[in-house]
Amino acid sequence: MYFSKNQTLEAHTFGPYLISGNCNFSVSYFIQTLQPAFSSRELSGRTLNQFFTSKKAEVRMQVESSLSVVGPRPTELSTMIHSGGPPVPGPNGKQRTSSLESPIMLLTGHQSAVYSMKFNPAGTVVASGSHDKEIFLWNVHGDCKNFMVLKGHKNAVLEVQWTTDGTQIISASPDKTLRAWDVETGKQIKKMMEHSSFVNSCCPARRGPPLIVSGSDDGTAKLWDMRQRGSIQNFPDKYQITAVSFSDASDKIYTGGIDNDVKVWDIRRSEVIMKLQGHQYMLTGMQLSPDGSYLLTNSMDNTLRIWDMRPYAPQNRCVKILEGHQHNFEKNLLKCGWSPDGSKVTAGSSDRMVHIWDTTSRRILYKLPGHTGSVNECVFHPSEPIIGSCSSDKQIYLGEI
């Protein structure tokens, strides 16, 4: 029995360990270690579980030393396998690619589905928002401890965002509010409550004044200045707005909703100056590329689209269509995101997989198993080859790629 280089391993329980992942996703360590056993006659007429039962102690040592599959839970520090520090060589002298304590870390603690997660700009903290109404802050390094819980929302947290300086978190909720939180103290510092229905999405401006845009089921996008009380501008639409973003210069906002179109609004004129048409079903997420030139959108038509947002671009601004992920009857607002260098994109998917595409070739580079529920958001680490994912299974994974 052989595994090819690009073959995906399904999740198998070997003794007390859950092993899941793509061969390129650190599970290659596992394959390299056990390949000789798979190809020998020892497995003839026997199941994998029987094989592992007979070699339990040996396999435990190999798995613990070479893979460290599941990172420690915040409350179970006794499961720690590696000490912290810089990347260390794996088996056969292979160099680890990140400073994660283990190639795959599991973060547990939320009591319900996790809808959103983001790395802070420095890449040292993860914020996650959940149906349990709470925002958790986790350390990225070491044992990935949950060191702070932000409480205040009266309903689920649908999206979390970091401000560009990394000192505040903005959150959106069906309790009709946006809230701003001070990361240092964990205190709520601003409550924005002019929407008359669910607030589905929020996005801070990348540069300039501390502006926030929000999108709601009340059919409006609102612009907020963190220095002022109340919203400073209103952008009325005919349909529910499910995703919002700023342009790179913060002079325009992008909105998407149940009418399938991406609308570009000029902030100064408070009007739509462009419509991007192509999606066949409602939008669930959007994000501007790191260089500000392209907009990535995720839709329930099971496609990602990349739009050229540069001035004087051709009239048909859709330059790439990416496929392979899924949406389902749950109709979760599955997000999408860019890698720091813009060479890869990722998106949530209801098939319980983490999908990563190459933006140039449009092919799927990774399809990573592990979650047991819809993957609602995937995000790239700002400086290391790490992907984070959160799911309706209440769990968060951080893993090397």
Sequence and secondary structure as in RCSB ss.txt:
>XXXX:A:sequence
MYFSKNQTLEAHTFGPYLISGNCNFSVSYFIQTLQPAFSSRELSGRTLNQFFTSKKAEVRMQVESSLSVVGPRPT
ELSTMIHSGGPPVPGPNGKQRTSSLESPIMLLTGHQSAVYSMKFNPAGTVVASGSHDKEIFLWNVHGDCKNFMVL
KGHKNAVLEVQWTTDGTQIISASPDKTLRAWDVETGKQIKKMMEHSSFVNSCCPARRGPPLIVSGSDDGTAKLWD
MRQRGSIQNFPDKYQITAVSFSDASDKIYTGGIDNDVKVWDIRRSEVIMKLQGHQYMLTGMQLSPDGSYLLTNSM
DNTLRIWDMRPYAPQNRCVKILEGHQHNFEKNLLKCGWSPDGSKVTAGSSDRMVHIWDTTSRRILYKLPGHTGSV
NECVFHPSEPIIGSCSSDKQIYLGEI
>XXXX:A:secstr
    TT EEEEEEETTEEEEEEIIIIIHHHHHHHHHHHHSGGGTT  HHHHHHHTHHHHHHHHHHHT  S   TT
 GGG  S SSS  B GGG B SS  SSSEEEE   SS EEEEEE TTSSEEEEEETTS EEEEESSTT  EEEEE
   SS   EEEE TTSSEEEEE TTS EEEEETTT  EEEEE   SS EEEEEE SSSS EEEEEETTSEEEEEE
TTSSSEEEEEE SS EEEEEE TTSSEEEEEETTS EEEEETTTTEEEEEE   SS EEEEEE TTSSEEEEEET
TTEEEEEE STT  S  EEEEEE     TT     EEE TTSSEEEE BTTS EEEEETTT  EEEEE   SS E
EEEEE SSSSEEEEEETTS EEEEE 
